[in-house]
Amino acid sequence: MASAGLDFGSVLRAELARIERLFAADELAFLALTSKIELPIRDRLAYALFRRVPELRVTREWRRVDLAVLSPDGKSPPVLLLEAKALYTFDLVGEDAWVRRYPEMVQRDLEKLRLTKDLPSEAQLFSLILATHPTASINPGLQQVAKYSPGVSKAVAALGDADAVAHEADRTLRSHLGHLGAIHHGEINAGEAYGVPLAIHYWLVGPVDHSSPARSEPVVE
């Protein structure tokens, strides 16, 4: 198979590290501020993979999976499956009952991937978590434009500043998902929209085991 030996984790990390170059200046900031960022980044990542591994078949929404890479004939079982989840860093700040929601969604997504029909043992499974992170306060006059601005303001007020919110988001995800395997954290400079500078934090989880792992200490990368 053309994908034999291909480390998709390395490929995904490399493409995510430069994905902001595929967007116009401030485009990501506008998209992230006004809606969830999952689909724009998923689509550009799919295109990057299409260019990176032309011998394979890259597709979106394959059997309701966000991103899949299939063998050259497009008919054999997948060699990569990835589910993406979009949120804000403030979604990972606060009471444990609150912040558990998104990690639990990620684990359900991965369980869905594990149950894919005829999934070969060599298929690589990943979760990509994307968190919009305003790095400055949002003008109250932007409430009709900026999604979830009250939640952003509440988290910053509780922790002191935007950096503390980002740090807590990273800590929360690692504490809840570290048992799944390696977690690679990165940050995309999204630019600025309506006077609000934004970053997009991302966590690439995987490749994860095909069986449901028992909880263990996090793997920090």
N, CA and C atoms as a LAMMPS dump frame, in Angstrom:
ITEM: TIMESTEP
0
ITEM: NUMBER OF ATOMS
663
ITEM: BOX BOUNDS ff ff ff
-5.0000000000000000e+02 5.0000000000000000e+02
-5.0000000000000000e+02 5.0000000000000000e+02
-5.0000000000000000e+02 5.0000000000000000e+02
ITEM: ATOMS id mol type element x y z
1 1 1 N 0.848 -1.193 0
2 1 2 C 0 0 0
3 1 3 C 0.881 1.241 0
4 2 1 N 0.484 2.278 -0.728
5 2 2 C 1.314 3.472 -0.877
6 2 3 C 1.559 4.17 0.443
7 3 1 N 0.661 3.96 1.407
8 3 2 C 0.787 4.665 2.685
9 3 3 C 1.634 3.924 3.695
10 4 1 N 2.145 2.735 3.311
11 4 2 C 2.88 1.922 4.268
12 4 3 C 4.026 2.724 4.868
13 5 1 N 4.072 2.757 6.204
14 5 2 C 5.152 3.453 6.879
15 5 3 C 4.972 4.954 6.995
16 6 1 N 3.923 5.521 6.424
17 6 2 C 3.729 6.965 6.477
18 6 3 C 3.229 7.375 7.854
19 7 1 N 3.948 8.282 8.485
20 7 2 C 3.58 8.779 9.807
21 7 3 C 2.656 9.99 9.619
22 8 1 N 1.35 9.761 9.685
23 8 2 C 0.407 10.848 9.471
24 8 3 C 0.46 11.871 10.594
25 9 1 N 0.88 11.465 11.781
26 9 2 C 1.024 12.43 12.864
27 9 3 C 2.022 13.516 12.499
28 10 1 N 3.162 13.112 11.945
29 10 2 C 4.171 14.087 11.515
30 10 3 C 3.648 14.974 10.399
31 11 1 N 2.929 14.374 9.458
32 11 2 C 2.369 15.135 8.341
33 11 3 C 1.372 16.168 8.854
34 12 1 N 0.472 15.752 9.731
35 12 2 C -0.538 16.666 10.255
36 12 3 C 0.095 17.79 11.075
37 13 1 N 1.078 17.462 11.887
38 13 2 C 1.739 18.492 12.684
39 13 3 C 2.421 19.524 11.784
40 14 1 N 3.072 19.047 10.736
41 14 2 C 3.76 19.967 9.829
42 14 3 C 2.768 20.872 9.104
43 15 1 N 1.659 20.317 8.657
44 15 2 C 0.68 21.122 7.917
45 15 3 C -0.04 22.103 8.841
46 16 1 N -0.326 21.694 10.061
47 16 2 C -0.969 22.612 11.006
48 16 3 C -0.03 23.76 11.37
49 17 1 N 1.265 23.49 11.433
50 17 2 C 2.226 24.524 11.802
51 17 3 C 2.288 25.645 10.775
52 18 1 N 1.913 25.355 9.524
53 18 2 C 1.977 26.394 8.487
54 18 3 C 0.618 26.702 7.857
55 19 1 N -0.456 26.242 8.485
56 19 2 C -1.757 26.37 7.847
57 19 3 C -2.223 27.817 7.727
58 20 1 N -1.747 28.691 8.617
59 20 2 C -2.188 30.089 8.542
60 20 3 C -1.792 30.732 7.217
61 21 1 N -0.761 30.189 6.555
62 21 2 C -0.32 30.748 5.28
63 21 3 C -1.323 30.492 4.16
64 22 1 N -2.251 29.563 4.39
65 22 2 C -3.256 29.257 3.376
66 22 3 C -4.454 30.204 3.438
67 23 1 N -4.446 31.106 4.413
68 23 2 C -5.527 32.075 4.573
69 23 3 C -4.999 33.475 4.304
70 24 1 N -5.871 34.348 3.831
71 24 2 C -5.497 35.749 3.655
72 24 3 C -5.273 36.399 5.016
73 25 1 N -4.599 37.526 5.025
74 25 2 C -4.348 38.251 6.272
75 25 3 C -5.681 38.561 6.966
76 26 1 N -5.774 38.203 8.23
77 26 2 C -6.94 38.469 9.084
78 26 3 C -8.174 37.633 8.724
79 27 1 N -8.075 36.787 7.722
80 27 2 C -9.233 35.96 7.351
81 27 3 C -9.608 35.014 8.482
82 28 1 N -8.62 34.367 9.062
83 28 2 C -8.909 33.439 10.153
84 28 3 C -9.51 34.157 11.355
85 29 1 N -9.018 35.365 11.63
86 29 2 C -9.561 36.125 12.758
87 29 3 C -11.038 36.421 12.534
88 30 1 N -11.399 36.851 11.341
89 30 2 C -12.802 37.143 11.052
90 30 3 C -13.657 35.885 11.173
91 31 1 N -13.19 34.783 10.589
92 31 2 C -13.962 33.546 10.63
93 31 3 C -14.116 33.038 12.065
94 32 1 N -13.041 33.135 12.848
95 32 2 C -13.091 32.624 14.211
96 32 3 C -13.942 33.492 15.12
97 33 1 N -13.892 34.808 14.919
98 33 2 C -14.649 35.709 15.777
99 33 3 C -16.144 35.623 15.518
100 34 1 N -16.522 35.36 14.274
101 34 2 C -17.932 35.427 13.893
102 34 3 C -18.622 34.069 13.848
103 35 1 N -17.866 32.985 13.964
104 35 2 C -18.469 31.663 13.974
105 35 3 C -17.432 30.663 14.451
106 36 1 N -17.793 29.401 14.533
107 36 2 C -16.821 28.386 14.93
108 36 3 C -15.893 28.1 13.752
109 37 1 N -14.662 27.736 14.071
110 37 2 C -13.595 27.689 13.081
111 37 3 C -13.346 26.286 12.52
112 38 1 N -14.111 25.31 12.966
113 38 2 C -13.837 23.913 12.63
114 38 3 C -13.769 23.655 11.131
115 39 1 N -14.798 24.057 10.388
116 39 2 C -14.855 23.689 8.973
117 39 3 C -13.797 24.391 8.127
118 40 1 N -13.56 25.705 8.298
119 40 2 C -12.511 26.331 7.483
120 40 3 C -11.147 25.681 7.651
121 41 1 N -10.764 25.37 8.881
122 41 2 C -9.456 24.754 9.088
123 41 3 C -9.464 23.306 8.612
124 42 1 N -10.525 22.576 8.883
125 42 2 C -10.618 21.195 8.389
126 42 3 C -10.464 21.16 6.88
127 43 1 N -11.136 22.088 6.184
128 43 2 C -11.096 22.086 4.724
129 43 3 C -9.707 22.437 4.197
130 44 1 N -9.04 23.432 4.804
131 44 2 C -7.692 23.786 4.345
132 44 3 C -6.698 22.675 4.682
133 45 1 N -6.903 22.005 5.801
134 45 2 C -6.041 20.879 6.142
135 45 3 C -6.227 19.746 5.134
136 46 1 N -7.469 19.498 4.74
137 46 2 C -7.73 18.474 3.734
138 46 3 C -7.04 18.811 2.416
139 47 1 N -7.106 20.079 2.034
140 47 2 C -6.445 20.498 0.797
141 47 3 C -4.932 20.345 0.899
142 48 1 N -4.382 20.683 2.07
143 48 2 C -2.941 20.52 2.27
144 48 3 C -2.541 19.054 2.147
145 49 1 N -3.352 18.149 2.688
146 49 2 C -3.068 16.728 2.556
147 49 3 C -3.207 16.264 1.105
148 50 1 N -4.183 16.804 0.416
149 50 2 C -4.369 16.495 -1.002
150 50 3 C -3.109 16.825 -1.796
151 51 1 N -2.479 17.952 -1.464
152 51 2 C -1.239 18.347 -2.129
153 51 3 C -0.049 17.527 -1.626
154 52 1 N -0.088 17.148 -0.37
155 52 2 C 1.056 16.486 0.266
156 52 3 C 1.147 15.008 -0.115
157 53 1 N 0.001 14.335 -0.209
158 53 2 C 0 12.892 -0.517
159 53 3 C -0.887 12.633 -1.735
160 54 1 N -0.461 13.086 -2.935
161 54 2 C -1.311 12.969 -4.124
162 54 3 C -1.582 11.53 -4.539
163 55 1 N -0.777 10.586 -4.03
164 55 2 C -1.003 9.192 -4.397
165 55 3 C -2.173 8.58 -3.639
166 56 1 N -2.666 9.278 -2.613
167 56 2 C -3.795 8.792 -1.831
168 56 3 C -5.045 9.605 -2.156
169 57 1 N -6.161 9.222 -1.567
170 57 2 C -7.43 9.893 -1.829
171 57 3 C -7.904 10.571 -0.543
172 58 1 N -7.841 11.897 -0.537
173 58 2 C -8.252 12.679 0.627
174 58 3 C -9.698 13.122 0.441
175 59 1 N -10.51 12.904 1.46
176 59 2 C -11.926 13.245 1.328
177 59 3 C -12.462 13.8 2.64
178 60 1 N -13.521 14.594 2.538
179 60 2 C -14.21 15.137 3.697
180 60 3 C -15.573 14.474 3.829
181 61 1 N -16.043 14.394 5.051
182 61 2 C -17.37 13.816 5.33
183 61 3 C -17.503 12.412 4.742
184 62 1 N -16.48 11.624 4.905
185 62 2 C -16.543 10.217 4.493
186 62 3 C -17.232 9.436 5.602
187 63 1 N -18.398 8.882 5.288
188 63 2 C -19.188 8.157 6.301
189 63 3 C -19.348 8.985 7.581
190 64 1 N -19.597 10.278 7.394
191 64 2 C -19.801 11.231 8.491
192 64 3 C -18.549 11.456 9.329
193 65 1 N -17.398 11.141 8.793
194 65 2 C -16.126 11.447 9.449
195 65 3 C -15.592 12.732 8.83
196 66 1 N -15.098 13.64 9.66
197 66 2 C -14.7 14.959 9.165
198 66 3 C -13.655 14.89 8.062
199 67 1 N -12.64 14.061 8.244
200 67 2 C -11.556 13.985 7.275
201 67 3 C -11.056 12.549 7.215
202 68 1 N -10.91 12.046 6.003
203 68 2 C -10.419 10.681 5.816
204 68 3 C -9.413 10.66 4.675
205 69 1 N -8.45 9.778 4.798
206 69 2 C -7.523 9.502 3.697
207 69 3 C -7.685 8.035 3.336
208 70 1 N -7.975 7.804 2.069
209 70 2 C -8.23 6.461 1.583
210 70 3 C -7.063 5.987 0.721
211 71 1 N -7.057 4.708 0.435
212 71 2 C -6.014 4.141 -0.409
213 71 3 C -6.142 4.666 -1.842
214 72 1 N -5.149 4.429 -2.702
215 72 2 C -5.17 5.006 -4.048
216 72 3 C -6.413 4.698 -4.869
217 73 1 N -7.013 3.517 -4.664
218 73 2 C -8.211 3.206 -5.457
219 73 3 C -9.472 3.837 -4.873
220 74 1 N -9.364 4.42 -3.684
221 74 2 C -10.51 5.08 -3.07
222 74 3 C -11.564 4.124 -2.557
223 75 1 N -11.315 2.829 -2.667
224 75 2 C -12.33 1.842 -2.287
225 75 3 C -11.917 1.037 -1.06
226 76 1 N -10.63 0.864 -0.877
227 76 2 C -10.158 0.078 0.251
228 76 3 C -10.412 0.829 1.548
229 77 1 N -10.288 0.154 2.674
230 77 2 C -10.513 0.831 3.96
231 77 3 C -9.594 2.024 4.145
232 78 1 N -9.947 2.951 5.02
233 78 2 C -9.167 4.182 5.193
234 78 3 C -7.819 3.921 5.852
235 79 1 N -6.862 4.82 5.582
236 79 2 C -5.561 4.759 6.249
237 79 3 C -5.457 5.844 7.312
238 80 1 N -6.343 6.84 7.264
239 80 2 C -6.39 7.9 8.271
240 80 3 C -7.826 8.355 8.455
241 81 1 N -8.215 8.543 9.716
242 81 2 C -9.507 9.139 10.052
243 81 3 C -9.272 10.217 11.09
244 82 1 N -9.925 11.369 10.9
245 82 2 C -9.757 12.479 11.841
246 82 3 C -11.093 13.15 12.084
247 83 1 N -11.39 13.368 13.358
248 83 2 C -12.56 14.147 13.745
249 83 3 C -12.089 15.461 14.361
250 84 1 N -12.714 16.558 13.962
251 84 2 C -12.356 17.88 14.479
252 84 3 C -13.464 18.402 15.379
253 85 1 N -13.064 19.162 16.378
254 85 2 C -14.025 19.756 17.31
255 85 3 C -13.619 21.207 17.566
256 86 1 N -14.567 22.126 17.398
257 86 2 C -14.288 23.555 17.602
258 86 3 C -14.929 24.032 18.895
259 87 1 N -14.225 24.901 19.602
260 87 2 C -14.715 25.496 20.826
261 87 3 C -13.949 26.79 21.07
262 88 1 N -14.127 27.372 22.236
263 88 2 C -13.36 28.536 22.657
264 88 3 C -12.53 28.129 23.865
265 89 1 N -11.425 28.827 24.095
266 89 2 C -10.625 28.474 25.273
267 89 3 C -11.437 28.629 26.556
268 90 1 N -12.376 29.57 26.584
269 90 2 C -13.156 29.74 27.824
270 90 3 C -14.039 28.533 28.115
271 91 1 N -14.328 27.719 27.097
272 91 2 C -15.119 26.507 27.314
273 91 3 C -14.401 25.512 28.203
274 92 1 N -13.111 25.689 28.393
275 92 2 C -12.31 24.763 29.184
276 92 3 C -11.895 25.375 30.518
277 93 1 N -12.614 26.396 30.932
278 93 2 C -12.312 27.102 32.18
279 93 3 C -13.555 27.066 33.075
280 94 1 N -13.384 26.743 34.344
281 94 2 C -14.52 26.779 35.268
282 94 3 C -14.697 25.465 35.995
283 95 1 N -15.923 25.207 36.416
284 95 2 C -16.232 24.008 37.179
285 95 3 C -16.019 22.758 36.334
286 96 1 N -15.596 21.676 36.999
287 96 2 C -15.262 20.451 36.279
288 96 3 C -16.441 19.908 35.476
289 97 1 N -17.654 20.013 36.041
290 97 2 C -18.833 19.527 35.324
291 97 3 C -19.03 20.285 34.016
292 98 1 N -18.604 21.558 34.009
293 98 2 C -18.723 22.38 32.808
294 98 3 C -17.662 21.997 31.787
295 99 1 N -16.417 21.926 32.226
296 99 2 C -15.321 21.741 31.275
297 99 3 C -15.231 20.317 30.747
298 100 1 N -15.864 19.367 31.42
299 100 2 C -15.827 17.982 30.94
300 100 3 C -16.585 17.802 29.634
301 101 1 N -17.487 18.723 29.301
302 101 2 C -18.356 18.513 28.14
303 101 3 C -17.568 18.246 26.871
304 102 1 N -16.61 19.103 26.566
305 102 2 C -15.892 18.962 25.302
306 102 3 C -14.94 17.77 25.291
307 103 1 N -14.167 17.526 26.351
308 103 2 C -13.369 16.296 26.342
309 103 3 C -14.212 15.039 26.16
310 104 1 N -15.394 15.02 26.747
311 104 2 C -16.268 13.857 26.566
312 104 3 C -16.75 13.743 25.129
313 105 1 N -17.024 14.873 24.486
314 105 2 C -17.399 14.843 23.067
315 105 3 C -16.256 14.284 22.217
316 106 1 N -15.034 14.697 22.533
317 106 2 C -13.868 14.199 21.79
318 106 3 C -13.753 12.69 21.943
319 107 1 N -13.939 12.202 23.152
320 107 2 C -13.832 10.759 23.357
321 107 3 C -14.94 10.006 22.629
322 108 1 N -16.13 10.585 22.568
323 108 2 C -17.198 9.943 21.799
324 108 3 C -16.872 9.926 20.308
325 109 1 N -16.278 11.019 19.82
326 109 2 C -15.87 11.056 18.413
327 109 3 C -14.862 9.947 18.103
328 110 1 N -13.902 9.772 18.997
329 110 2 C -12.886 8.746 18.775
330 110 3 C -13.492 7.349 18.852
331 111 1 N -14.453 7.171 19.744
332 111 2 C -15.119 5.872 19.826
333 111 3 C -15.867 5.582 18.524
334 112 1 N -16.445 6.6 17.929
335 112 2 C -17.11 6.427 16.637
336 112 3 C -16.107 5.972 15.579
337 113 1 N -14.907 6.569 15.59
338 113 2 C -13.883 6.164 14.623
339 113 3 C -13.482 4.709 14.835
340 114 1 N -13.355 4.3 16.1
341 114 2 C -12.955 2.922 16.389
342 114 3 C -13.978 1.913 15.885
343 115 1 N -15.235 2.34 15.796
344 115 2 C -16.314 1.434 15.386
345 115 3 C -16.546 1.445 13.877
346 116 1 N -15.699 2.142 13.133
347 116 2 C -15.835 2.183 11.674
348 116 3 C -15.787 0.773 11.101
349 117 1 N -16.7 0.49 10.23
350 117 2 C -16.794 -0.853 9.638
351 117 3 C -15.53 -1.171 8.849
352 118 1 N -15.02 -2.393 9.046
353 118 2 C -13.848 -2.907 8.32
354 118 3 C -12.617 -2.03 8.517
355 119 1 N -12.477 -1.436 9.693
356 119 2 C -11.326 -0.577 9.969
357 119 3 C -10.073 -1.439 10.093
358 120 1 N -9.061 -1.198 9.243
359 120 2 C -7.83 -1.991 9.345
360 120 3 C -7.004 -1.58 10.551
361 121 1 N -6.228 -2.501 11.069
362 121 2 C -5.457 -2.239 12.28
363 121 3 C -4.419 -1.154 12.069
364 122 1 N -3.967 -0.945 10.83
365 122 2 C -2.938 0.06 10.567
366 122 3 C -3.5 1.461 10.345
367 123 1 N -4.825 1.598 10.302
368 123 2 C -5.415 2.933 10.125
369 123 3 C -5.067 3.812 11.318
370 124 1 N -4.715 5.065 11.053
371 124 2 C -4.318 5.999 12.104
372 124 3 C -5.495 6.925 12.435
373 125 1 N -5.818 7.011 13.72
374 125 2 C -6.99 7.748 14.188
375 125 3 C -6.543 8.976 14.986
376 126 1 N -7.181 10.114 14.693
377 126 2 C -6.797 11.372 15.34
378 126 3 C -8.033 12.183 15.726
379 127 1 N -7.836 13.015 16.734
380 127 2 C -8.793 14.072 17.053
381 127 3 C -8.052 15.397 16.974
382 128 1 N -8.715 16.401 16.394
383 128 2 C -8.145 17.746 16.314
384 128 3 C -9.099 18.694 17.026
385 129 1 N -8.618 19.286 18.119
386 129 2 C -9.42 20.238 18.887
387 129 3 C -8.933 21.638 18.553
388 130 1 N -9.853 22.512 18.177
389 130 2 C -9.533 23.878 17.76
390 130 3 C -10.234 24.85 18.693
391 131 1 N -9.456 25.708 19.348
392 131 2 C -10.031 26.623 20.328
393 131 3 C -9.734 28.069 19.945
394 132 1 N -10.776 28.805 19.622
395 132 2 C -10.635 30.233 19.35
396 132 3 C -10.253 30.951 20.633
397 133 1 N -9.281 31.873 20.513
398 133 2 C -8.753 32.526 21.71
399 133 3 C -8.526 34.016 21.452
400 134 1 N -9.508 34.869 21.778
401 134 2 C -9.271 36.316 21.7
402 134 3 C -8.197 36.702 22.712
403 135 1 N -7.209 37.473 22.272
404 135 2 C -6.112 37.836 23.177
405 135 3 C -6.282 39.235 23.761
406 136 1 N -7.395 39.867 23.462
407 136 2 C -7.716 41.17 24.055
408 136 3 C -9.223 41.212 24.284
409 137 1 N -9.675 42.174 25.079
410 137 2 C -11.099 42.274 25.386
411 137 3 C -11.909 42.595 24.134
412 138 1 N -13.147 42.161 24.148
413 138 2 C -14.058 42.377 23.026
414 138 3 C -15.01 43.508 23.387
415 139 1 N -15.058 44.508 22.558
416 139 2 C -15.946 45.647 22.78
417 139 3 C -17.391 45.161 22.901
418 140 1 N -18.119 45.564 23.953
419 140 2 C -19.517 45.137 24.088
420 140 3 C -20.372 45.463 22.868
421 141 1 N -19.987 46.495 22.114
422 141 2 C -20.729 46.839 20.913
423 141 3 C -20.633 45.81 19.813
424 142 1 N -19.756 44.808 19.991
425 142 2 C -19.585 43.757 18.981
426 142 3 C -20.395 42.504 19.3
427 143 1 N -21.281 42.581 20.272
428 143 2 C -22.002 41.372 20.686
429 143 3 C -22.795 40.734 19.554
430 144 1 N -23.283 41.522 18.613
431 144 2 C -24.043 40.959 17.501
432 144 3 C -23.139 40.336 16.448
433 145 1 N -21.849 40.592 16.554
434 145 2 C -20.88 40.081 15.583
435 145 3 C -20.024 38.982 16.191
436 146 1 N -19.479 39.255 17.37
437 146 2 C -18.57 38.32 18.036
438 146 3 C -19.376 37.277 18.805
439 147 1 N -19.196 36.04 18.436
440 147 2 C -19.917 34.966 19.113
441 147 3 C -19.335 34.723 20.506
442 148 1 N -20.202 34.521 21.468
443 148 2 C -19.825 34.07 22.804
444 148 3 C -18.931 35.068 23.559
445 149 1 N -19.019 36.358 23.235
446 149 2 C -18.16 37.332 23.909
447 149 3 C -18.378 37.383 25.42
448 150 1 N -19.599 37.192 25.952
449 150 2 C -19.733 37.193 27.42
450 150 3 C -18.913 36.09 28.079
451 151 1 N -18.85 34.912 27.452
452 151 2 C -18.055 33.82 28.012
453 151 3 C -16.578 34.136 28.015
454 152 1 N -16.122 34.81 26.971
455 152 2 C -14.718 35.219 26.896
456 152 3 C -14.399 36.17 28.04
457 153 1 N -15.241 37.175 28.217
458 153 2 C -15.013 38.174 29.259
459 153 3 C -15.051 37.556 30.652
460 154 1 N -15.956 36.63 30.879
461 154 2 C -16.092 35.994 32.189
462 154 3 C -14.832 35.205 32.546
463 155 1 N -14.287 34.464 31.572
464 155 2 C -13.097 33.657 31.834
465 155 3 C -11.89 34.537 32.125
466 156 1 N -11.733 35.617 31.367
467 156 2 C -10.613 36.528 31.602
468 156 3 C -10.734 37.172 32.979
469 157 1 N -11.953 37.576 33.356
470 157 2 C -12.161 38.187 34.667
471 157 3 C -11.836 37.203 35.794
472 158 1 N -12.149 35.932 35.577
473 158 2 C -11.924 34.934 36.618
474 158 3 C -10.446 34.603 36.801
475 159 1 N -9.692 34.598 35.703
476 159 2 C -8.298 34.145 35.769
477 159 3 C -7.282 35.269 35.672
478 160 1 N -7.716 36.452 35.287
479 160 2 C -6.802 37.587 35.304
480 160 3 C -6.383 38.115 33.956
481 161 1 N -6.103 37.221 33.005
482 161 2 C -5.74 37.678 31.67
483 161 3 C -5.914 36.542 30.667
484 162 1 N -5.762 36.879 29.378
485 162 2 C -5.995 35.904 28.318
486 162 3 C -4.971 34.777 28.351
487 163 1 N -3.725 35.081 28.713
488 163 2 C -2.703 34.037 28.776
489 163 3 C -3.071 32.976 29.807
490 164 1 N -3.617 33.403 30.917
491 164 2 C -4.014 32.453 31.956
492 164 3 C -5.156 31.562 31.478
493 165 1 N -6.054 32.128 30.684
494 165 2 C -7.153 31.332 30.119
495 165 3 C -6.592 30.264 29.186
496 166 1 N -5.648 30.645 28.318
497 166 2 C -5.049 29.678 27.394
498 166 3 C -4.309 28.58 28.156
499 167 1 N -3.589 28.953 29.195
500 167 2 C -2.861 27.969 29.995
501 167 3 C -3.822 26.989 30.657
502 168 1 N -4.923 27.504 31.2
503 168 2 C -5.898 26.634 31.859
504 168 3 C -6.58 25.718 30.856
505 169 1 N -6.846 26.212 29.661
506 169 2 C -7.449 25.377 28.624
507 169 3 C -6.528 24.204 28.29
508 170 1 N -5.243 24.474 28.156
509 170 2 C -4.274 23.42 27.854
510 170 3 C -4.213 22.406 28.998
511 171 1 N -4.178 22.897 30.224
512 171 2 C -4.118 22.003 31.381
513 171 3 C -5.355 21.103 31.441
514 172 1 N -6.521 21.702 31.191
515 172 2 C -7.77 20.943 31.257
516 172 3 C -7.801 19.836 30.218
517 173 1 N -7.442 20.153 28.986
518 173 2 C -7.488 19.133 27.939
519 173 3 C -6.515 18.001 28.222
520 174 1 N -5.318 18.356 28.647
521 174 2 C -4.337 17.304 28.925
522 174 3 C -4.796 16.411 30.077
523 175 1 N -5.412 17.001 31.089
524 175 2 C -5.838 16.204 32.237
525 175 3 C -6.974 15.256 31.887
526 176 1 N -7.809 15.646 30.914
527 176 2 C -8.945 14.803 30.546
528 176 3 C -8.673 13.864 29.378
529 177 1 N -7.714 14.196 28.532
530 177 2 C -7.493 13.404 27.316
531 177 3 C -6.109 12.779 27.235
532 178 1 N -5.247 13.058 28.212
533 178 2 C -3.888 12.552 28.141
534 178 3 C -3.785 11.042 28.107
535 179 1 N -4.788 10.344 28.654
536 179 2 C -4.742 8.886 28.651
537 179 3 C -4.906 8.296 27.264
538 180 1 N -5.31 9.114 26.29
539 180 2 C -5.521 8.612 24.935
540 180 3 C -4.218 8.459 24.161
541 181 1 N -3.175 9.165 24.561
542 181 2 C -1.91 9.107 23.839
543 181 3 C -1.28 10.478 23.752
544 182 1 N -0.393 10.647 22.775
545 182 2 C 0.333 11.902 22.614
546 182 3 C -0.616 13.046 22.273
547 183 1 N -0.349 14.211 22.845
548 183 2 C -1.112 15.417 22.543
549 183 3 C -0.13 16.487 22.088
550 184 1 N -0.29 16.943 20.87
551 184 2 C 0.564 18.004 20.331
552 184 3 C -0.226 19.308 20.341
553 185 1 N 0.303 20.307 21.043
554 185 2 C -0.373 21.597 21.159
555 185 3 C 0.355 22.63 20.309
556 186 1 N -0.402 23.435 19.573
557 186 2 C 0.168 24.509 18.782
558 186 3 C -0.743 25.719 18.795
559 187 1 N -0.259 26.794 18.234
560 187 2 C -1.018 28.044 18.207
561 187 3 C -0.913 28.674 16.826
562 188 1 N -2.057 29.037 16.27
563 188 2 C -2.13 29.692 14.969
564 188 3 C -2.388 31.172 15.185
565 189 1 N -1.573 32.008 14.589
566 189 2 C -1.813 33.448 14.639
567 189 3 C -2.905 33.777 13.621
568 190 1 N -4.088 34.117 14.112
569 190 2 C -5.228 34.322 13.221
570 190 3 C -5.328 35.738 12.686
571 191 1 N -4.59 36.683 13.276
572 191 2 C -4.691 38.071 12.85
573 191 3 C -5.659 38.851 13.716
574 192 1 N -6.353 39.795 13.117
575 192 2 C -7.234 40.688 13.871
576 192 3 C -8.512 40.952 13.098
577 193 1 N -9.627 41.044 13.815
578 193 2 C -10.915 41.382 13.203
579 193 3 C -11.677 42.313 14.133
580 194 1 N -12.187 43.417 13.614
581 194 2 C -12.938 44.405 14.394
582 194 3 C -12.145 44.862 15.613
583 195 1 N -10.84 44.984 15.451
584 195 2 C -9.998 45.452 16.543
585 195 3 C -9.651 44.409 17.58
586 196 1 N -10.058 43.164 17.361
587 196 2 C -9.796 42.087 18.323
588 196 3 C -8.732 41.15 17.755
589 197 1 N -7.549 41.068 18.354
590 197 2 C -6.548 40.089 17.915
591 197 3 C -6.931 38.695 18.423
592 198 1 N -6.736 37.71 17.555
593 198 2 C -7.122 36.347 17.925
594 198 3 C -6.022 35.353 17.6
595 199 1 N -5.988 34.306 18.406
596 199 2 C -5.175 33.133 18.12
597 199 3 C -6.116 31.934 18.097
598 200 1 N -5.674 30.884 17.463
599 200 2 C -6.412 29.619 17.499
600 200 3 C -5.469 28.57 18.061
601 201 1 N -5.794 28.093 19.251
602 201 2 C -5.009 27.015 19.841
603 201 3 C -5.54 25.683 19.312
604 202 1 N -4.619 24.773 19.071
605 202 2 C -5.067 23.46 18.607
606 202 3 C -4.313 22.362 19.345
607 203 1 N -4.991 21.253 19.495
608 203 2 C -4.427 20.057 20.106
609 203 3 C -4.696 18.886 19.164
610 204 1 N -3.644 18.282 18.676
611 204 2 C -3.768 17.087 17.851
612 204 3 C -3.542 15.886 18.752
613 205 1 N -4.563 15.071 18.894
614 205 2 C -4.503 13.899 19.764
615 205 3 C -4.351 12.655 18.904
616 206 1 N -3.28 11.907 19.122
617 206 2 C -3.124 10.674 18.384
618 206 3 C -1.783 10.538 17.685
619 207 1 N -1.651 9.423 16.955
620 207 2 C -2.703 8.434 16.698
621 207 3 C -3.087 7.682 17.965
622 208 1 N -4.375 7.429 18.095
623 208 2 C -4.881 6.758 19.292
624 208 3 C -5.077 5.276 19.002
625 209 1 N -5.05 4.515 20.067
626 209 2 C -5.22 3.075 19.967
627 209 3 C -6.622 2.741 19.478
628 210 1 N -6.753 1.642 18.778
629 210 2 C -8.068 1.245 18.265
630 210 3 C -8.991 0.72 19.348
631 211 1 N -8.431 0.299 20.449
632 211 2 C -9.27 -0.127 21.562
633 211 3 C -9.447 1.043 22.51
634 212 1 N -10.462 0.996 23.341
635 212 2 C -10.707 2.076 24.293
636 212 3 C -9.723 1.941 25.445
637 213 1 N -8.761 2.853 25.584
638 213 2 C -7.745 2.708 26.628
639 213 3 C -8.274 3.062 28
640 214 1 N -7.723 2.424 28.995
641 214 2 C -8.064 2.789 30.371
642 214 3 C -7.376 4.1 30.704
643 215 1 N -7.922 4.853 31.645
644 215 2 C -7.321 6.129 32.038
645 215 3 C -5.945 5.884 32.652
646 216 1 N -5.011 6.713 32.226
647 216 2 C -3.647 6.632 32.755
648 216 3 C -3.082 8.041 32.822
649 217 1 N -1.822 8.172 33.158
650 217 2 C -1.198 9.481 33.206
651 217 3 C -1.072 10.045 31.814
652 218 1 N -1.219 11.379 31.645
653 218 2 C -1.139 11.99 30.333
654 218 3 C 0.216 11.792 29.691
655 219 1 N 0.209 11.697 28.365
656 219 2 C 1.437 11.711 27.594
657 219 3 C 1.645 13.137 27.119
658 220 1 N 2.712 13.78 27.574
659 220 2 C 2.964 15.176 27.233
660 220 3 C 3.992 15.247 26.126
661 221 1 N 3.651 16.003 25.069
662 221 2 C 4.562 16.162 23.947
663 221 3 C 4.994 17.589 23.817
